[in-house]
Amino acid sequence: MQTIEAMELIDNLRRRGVGVFTSRDLSLLFCEKGIKLKKTVANLVKRGALIRAARGIYVHASQPIVDYVREQIVLSLRGSVEFIYISLECALHRHHLITQVPTALTLMTTGRSAQLQTPFGLIELRHTSRNPADLYRRTEIAEGPLPWASPSLAIQDANRTGRAQGLLKDYQEQYG
């Protein structure tokens, strides 16, 4: 496919609010597979129309960058197969249980643990073996496409993983 034509297709989707694409999405959009698709995508990356966020995940490079881009990347990578929610330092900070502002997006997942370094920042996924139905009841929808851990769930997740212990202790000492 001609690069200009491909750019028009992704620009059209961006205007409709879609800005994160998997290789499969691009294959369907461009009606291409294999080497031909790889060349088209490589040309779009080279021209600055797409940014490679992770293996097989691309973000439209227009400004402003897609809202909640890291969350969209996680959804594109893991899809609806796993239950994923924002927890640990991100949720603790959102609920004012720690004062440190997290630099990474910290998530819990019923899938594999992973750490992804993207051009948009670090994404950390930690495995939980908890029942997804219980997790669903203990999370809440706030801003963005992913649910957030309740304060009690975020504290339990931090205790189970051994993360943010010093930050929680400092908070408890300072604010009781």
N, C-alpha and C positions, 0 to 999 in steps of 0.2 A: 504494500500500500504506500502511496505517496505520503511523505511526512506532513505536508500541508493538509492533506485530507484527514490524516490521523489526528492532527492537532485540532482541526475543526470539530471532530467527533468528541474528543475529550473536553474541549472548551464548552461544547453544548451541554455535556453532562455536568460540568462544573457550575454552569449557570443554574442548573436544576438542583444544586446542593450536593452532588456526588463528587468527591475529590480524592478518595482512596480507592485504589484498584488492585485487584489480584491479577496474576498472569492469566488466570482463567477468564476473568472479566474482560481483559484486553483482547484475549483470543476470540471471545464471542463478539465483542464490539467491532473488531477489525476483520472478522471472518478469516483469521489466519492461524496457522499452527507451526510448531517446530522452528526451523531456522528462519523462515520468513517472519514469523512473529518476533523472534529475538532481534532480528535486524531492525524492524520497525520500532520496537521499544528502545533499543540502543540509540537509534537516531533521535527519538523523543527526549531521552535522557541527555544526549550530547547537545541538543538544541536548547536545553533548559526548560522544556515543557513539562517534564516529569522528574521527580526526585525519587531515587531508589531508597526506600525506607528500611527494608529488610529483604531477605531472599523471597522473591516472588510478590512483593508488595511495593506499590508505587503511589506517590502522592502528587497530585496536580500542583505545579509550582506557582500558581497565580497568587497574588497578594489580595486580601489576607489569606494566609494558609488556612486550610480547612479547620473549622471549629472542632475542638476536642480531637486533634489529629492522632495523639498517642492512643486514645481509647479506640478510635476507628481502626488503627493499625492492629490492635489486639483483636478486635472483632473480626477483621479480615483474616488474621492468622488462625484463630481458634474457632471462629464461627459459632454455631449454636450447639455444638457437640458438648461443650463443657459449660459449667456454671462459673462465671468469672465476676468478681466484684472488687471494688476499690476498698482497701483496708490498710492495715499497718500504719506507717507514718503519715500517709496522706489522709486517712480517715481520722486518725488521732488528732492531727492538726486541724482538720475541718470541724471537729467537735470540741476544739479548744482544750484538749487534754495534754497537748505538748505545745511548746511555743516555737520550736524549730520548724522552719519552713522546709519541707522535703524537696529535693531536687529531682528525684526519680519518681515515676508513677509506680506506686506499690499496689499490687493486686494479689488476691488469693484466687486459686483456681482448683477445680476438681480434676484438672488435667496435670500434665507434667510441669515441674518448675522450670523456669527459664529466665535468662537475663538477656535483654536485647538492647544493644547500643544503636540508636537511630540518629539521623540528623536532627531530630526534634527532641532528643533527650533520652535518658535511660528509662527502660521499662523493666520492672522486676515482677515476675510471677512466682508465687510460692504455692506449692501443692497443699491442699487440705483434703482429708479423707472424710470430712463431715458429710452428712446427708444433704443433698441439694434442696430437698423440700424444707428442711430446717433452716438452711442458709437463706432461702427465698423469703421465709417469714421474718428473718432477722436483718434483712437489708431494706434499704429505702431508695426510691428514685429521687434524685435531686437534679443537679445540672448534668448535662452530658448523657451519652447513650448507655453508660454502665451504672448498675446500682452501687450504693455505698453501704458499708458496714455500719450498723448501729454502734453507739458508743461502747456498749457492753461486748459486742462481737469483736470490735476492733481491739479492745483490751485483751480479750481471750486469745485472739489471733497473735497479738504481740507476745503474750506469755507463752503460748505454744511454740512459737518459732524462736523465742529468745531475742527478739528484736525490740529496740526502743526501750529497753528496761531502764537504762540510766535516765532517759528523758522522762519516762513516766514517774520514776522515783523523785527526780528533781521537781516535777510538777506537784506531786503529792506533798513534798516537804514545804514547798513555797505556798501552796494554796489549800493544803489540808485535804 
